[in-house]
Amino acid sequence: MPVKSPSRKPYALGAGVAAAAGLLAFASYTATKPADPEAPASSAAASAPASAAEEGVHPELEKLARRDAGDALAAGRADAPVVLIEYADFKCGYCGKFARDTEPALMEKYVEKGVLRIEWRNFPIFGEESEGAARAAWAAGRQGRFWEFHRAAYAEGAKEKGYGADRLAALAREAGVPDLARFTRDLDGAEARQAVKRDQEEAYGLGATSTPSFLVNGRPIAGAQPLETFTAAIDAAAAKAGR
């Protein structure tokens, strides 16, 4: 889903990253402007930047993979040959579509086999509830339940119920977060706000204008594209890495 240009200060990126980021910005715009507003994002392929990406990954963007073994918002080995970075918002319908239709298949096919690592970046762009859900996801991660919270928050119909304080607590219970009092303190704390801001400004600095936006070893993909788009990118990156 697209978002208007932010007024926030851009994330401090190196000149090389900023140059390559223009590709993600264009892909993000192109892939999420279907003629029919009810059409799924996958109906608009990010074909315009594909030729550039096919010539090879963009090393500047590839370096954004954090590969932190202690990252609670990541799945897969820190040394996996391929890293998919996902910039997403819990209020984004296309993000939910990816979470339900595509991500589980990638987990089974690649993450569980050690080929792929998925690194989530909170990119709240739809206001106060988006910000709250992002902090809640981070807080759930503090107790090792990020992916369970992610699954509950992206379940069919979850977005329509909103992400107010009571709803976030209910999602935390559904996700099996053991200490709900700590969860509430964490999601309202300065550390949660700083963590979300870091991810958010990284996405803005890349020129991302919609959710979901992705990088696969530095290759931009925008929108809830079909599974085959992701498998092709992951297979190409794995082959390049000798896997």
C-alpha positions as CSV (number, residue, x, y, z in Angstrom):
1,M,0.0,0.0,0.0
2,P,1.4,3.4,-0.9
3,V,2.0,6.2,1.5
4,K,2.6,9.9,1.1
5,S,6.1,11.3,1.2
6,P,7.2,11.5,4.9
7,S,8.3,14.6,6.6
8,R,10.7,12.7,8.8
9,K,14.4,13.1,8.6
10,P,15.8,10.5,6.2
11,Y,17.8,7.6,7.6
12,A,21.5,8.3,7.3
13,L,22.6,6.1,4.4
14,G,25.9,6.1,2.6
15,A,26.0,7.6,-0.9
16,G,26.2,4.2,-2.5
17,V,23.1,3.0,-0.7
18,A,21.2,6.1,-1.5
19,A,22.0,5.7,-5.2
20,A,20.9,2.1,-5.3
21,A,17.8,3.0,-3.2
22,G,16.2,4.8,-6.1
23,L,15.5,1.4,-7.6
24,L,13.5,0.4,-4.5
25,A,11.6,3.7,-4.6
26,F,10.6,3.2,-8.2
27,A,9.7,-0.4,-7.7
28,S,7.7,0.4,-4.6
29,Y,5.6,3.0,-6.6
30,T,5.2,0.9,-9.7
31,A,4.2,-2.3,-7.9
32,T,1.5,-0.8,-5.7
33,K,-0.6,1.3,-8.1
34,P,-3.0,-1.2,-9.6
35,A,-5.7,0.4,-11.8
36,D,-8.4,-1.3,-9.8
37,P,-8.0,-0.2,-6.2
38,E,-9.4,-3.6,-5.1
39,A,-6.9,-5.6,-7.2
40,P,-4.2,-7.4,-5.3
41,A,-0.7,-6.0,-5.3
42,S,0.6,-9.1,-7.1
43,S,-1.3,-8.0,-10.2
44,A,1.2,-5.2,-10.7
45,A,4.7,-6.7,-11.2
46,A,7.8,-4.7,-10.5
47,S,8.9,-5.3,-14.0
48,A,10.5,-1.9,-14.6
49,P,13.5,-2.3,-12.3
50,A,13.8,-6.0,-12.9
51,S,16.3,-5.7,-15.8
52,A,18.7,-3.7,-13.6
53,A,18.4,-6.2,-10.7
54,E,18.9,-9.2,-13.1
55,E,22.4,-7.9,-13.9
56,G,23.3,-8.6,-10.3
57,V,22.5,-7.7,-6.7
58,H,23.2,-4.2,-5.4
59,P,26.0,-4.6,-2.9
60,E,25.1,-1.4,-1.1
61,L,21.6,-2.7,-0.3
62,E,22.8,-6.2,0.5
63,K,24.9,-4.7,3.3
64,L,21.6,-3.7,5.1
65,A,21.2,-7.3,6.3
66,R,22.1,-7.2,10.0
67,R,22.7,-10.9,10.5
68,D,22.3,-10.5,14.3
69,A,22.0,-14.0,15.8
70,G,20.0,-12.4,18.7
71,D,17.5,-10.6,16.5
72,A,14.1,-11.7,17.8
73,L,12.4,-10.3,14.7
74,A,14.3,-12.6,12.3
75,A,14.0,-16.2,11.3
76,G,16.7,-18.5,10.0
77,R,20.4,-18.8,10.4
78,A,22.5,-15.7,10.8
79,D,24.9,-17.1,8.2
80,A,22.3,-18.2,5.7
81,P,23.5,-17.4,2.1
82,V,20.3,-15.4,1.3
83,V,18.7,-12.7,3.4
84,L,15.2,-11.4,2.7
85,I,14.6,-8.1,4.4
86,E,10.9,-7.3,4.8
87,Y,9.6,-3.7,5.5
88,A,6.0,-4.1,6.5
89,D,3.0,-2.6,8.5
90,F,0.5,-4.7,10.4
91,K,-2.4,-2.5,9.1
92,C,-1.3,-3.2,5.5
93,G,-3.7,-5.6,3.7
94,Y,-1.0,-6.6,1.2
95,C,1.4,-7.4,4.0
96,G,-1.2,-9.7,5.5
97,K,-1.6,-11.4,2.1
98,F,2.1,-12.0,1.9
99,A,2.2,-13.2,5.6
100,R,-0.6,-15.7,5.0
101,D,0.0,-16.8,1.4
102,T,3.7,-16.6,0.7
103,E,5.8,-16.4,3.8
104,P,4.9,-19.8,5.3
105,A,6.0,-21.5,2.0
106,L,9.3,-19.6,2.1
107,M,9.8,-20.7,5.7
108,E,9.3,-24.3,4.8
109,K,11.2,-24.3,1.5
110,Y,14.2,-22.2,2.4
111,V,14.4,-21.0,6.0
112,E,14.1,-24.5,7.5
113,K,16.8,-25.8,5.2
114,G,19.3,-23.0,6.1
115,V,19.2,-21.3,2.8
116,L,17.2,-18.2,3.7
117,R,17.1,-15.8,6.6
118,I,14.1,-13.4,6.9
119,E,14.7,-10.2,8.7
120,W,11.6,-8.2,9.6
121,R,11.7,-4.4,9.7
122,N,8.7,-2.5,11.3
123,F,7.6,0.1,8.8
124,P,4.4,1.6,10.3
125,I,2.9,4.1,7.8
126,F,-0.8,4.2,8.6
127,G,-0.8,6.2,11.8
128,E,-1.1,5.6,15.5
129,E,-2.4,2.1,15.4
130,S,0.3,1.1,13.0
131,E,2.9,2.5,15.4
132,G,1.3,0.7,18.4
133,A,1.2,-2.7,16.6
134,A,4.8,-2.3,15.5
135,R,5.9,-1.6,19.1
136,A,3.7,-4.5,20.3
137,A,5.4,-6.9,17.9
138,W,8.8,-5.8,19.1
139,A,7.6,-6.2,22.7
140,A,6.4,-9.8,21.9
141,G,9.8,-10.4,20.5
142,R,11.4,-9.5,23.8
143,Q,9.8,-12.6,25.2
144,G,10.5,-14.8,22.2
145,R,7.0,-14.6,20.7
146,F,7.4,-12.2,17.7
147,W,6.5,-14.7,15.0
148,E,3.5,-16.0,17.0
149,F,2.4,-12.4,17.4
150,H,3.0,-11.8,13.7
151,R,0.9,-14.7,12.8
152,A,-2.0,-13.6,15.1
153,A,-1.9,-10.0,13.9
154,Y,-1.9,-11.0,10.2
155,A,-4.6,-13.7,10.6
156,E,-7.6,-13.3,8.2
157,G,-9.9,-10.6,9.6
158,A,-7.4,-9.4,12.3
159,K,-6.8,-6.0,10.6
160,E,-10.5,-5.2,10.6
161,K,-10.6,-5.5,14.4
162,G,-8.0,-2.7,14.8
163,Y,-4.9,-2.5,16.9
164,G,-6.0,-0.5,20.0
165,A,-4.5,-1.2,23.4
166,D,-7.0,-3.9,24.4
167,R,-6.7,-5.6,21.0
168,L,-2.9,-5.7,21.2
169,A,-3.1,-7.3,24.7
170,A,-5.5,-9.9,23.2
171,L,-3.1,-10.6,20.4
172,A,-0.3,-11.0,22.9
173,R,-2.3,-13.6,24.8
174,E,-3.1,-15.4,21.6
175,A,0.6,-15.4,20.7
176,G,1.4,-17.0,24.1
177,V,3.4,-14.0,25.5
178,P,4.1,-15.2,29.0
179,D,4.4,-11.9,30.9
180,L,1.6,-9.6,29.8
181,A,2.6,-6.9,32.3
182,R,6.1,-6.8,30.9
183,F,4.7,-6.8,27.4
184,T,2.6,-3.6,28.2
185,R,5.6,-1.9,29.7
186,D,7.9,-2.8,26.9
187,L,5.6,-1.7,24.1
188,D,5.1,1.7,25.7
189,G,8.8,2.1,26.5
190,A,11.5,4.3,24.9
191,E,13.5,1.3,23.7
192,A,10.5,0.0,21.6
193,R,10.0,3.5,20.1
194,Q,13.7,3.7,19.2
195,A,13.7,0.2,17.6
196,V,10.7,1.0,15.5
197,K,12.1,4.4,14.5
198,R,15.3,2.8,13.4
199,D,13.5,0.4,11.1
200,Q,11.1,3.0,9.8
201,E,13.8,5.5,9.0
202,E,15.9,2.9,7.2
203,A,12.9,2.2,4.9
204,Y,12.3,5.9,4.3
205,G,16.0,6.4,3.6
206,L,15.8,3.7,1.0
207,G,13.0,5.5,-0.7
208,A,10.3,3.0,0.1
209,T,6.9,4.5,-0.4
210,S,4.6,1.5,0.2
211,T,4.3,-1.7,2.1
212,P,5.4,-4.4,1.8
213,S,8.8,-3.7,0.3
214,F,11.6,-6.3,0.2
215,L,15.3,-6.8,-0.4
216,V,16.6,-10.2,-1.4
217,N,20.4,-10.0,-1.1
218,G,20.1,-6.5,-2.3
219,R,17.5,-7.2,-5.0
220,P,14.4,-5.0,-4.6
221,I,10.9,-6.5,-4.7
222,A,7.9,-4.4,-4.0
223,G,4.4,-5.5,-3.2
224,A,2.8,-8.9,-2.4
225,Q,4.1,-10.5,-5.5
226,P,3.4,-14.2,-6.3
227,L,5.4,-16.9,-4.6
228,E,7.3,-17.5,-7.9
229,T,8.7,-14.0,-7.8
230,F,10.3,-14.7,-4.5
231,T,11.5,-18.2,-5.2
232,A,13.2,-17.0,-8.4
233,A,15.0,-14.2,-6.6
234,I,16.0,-16.5,-3.7
235,D,17.2,-19.3,-6.1
236,A,19.2,-16.8,-8.1
237,A,20.8,-15.4,-4.9
238,A,21.5,-18.9,-3.5
239,A,23.1,-20.0,-6.8
240,K,25.3,-16.9,-6.8
241,A,26.4,-17.8,-3.3
242,G,27.2,-21.3,-4.4
243,R,24.3,-23.0,-2.7
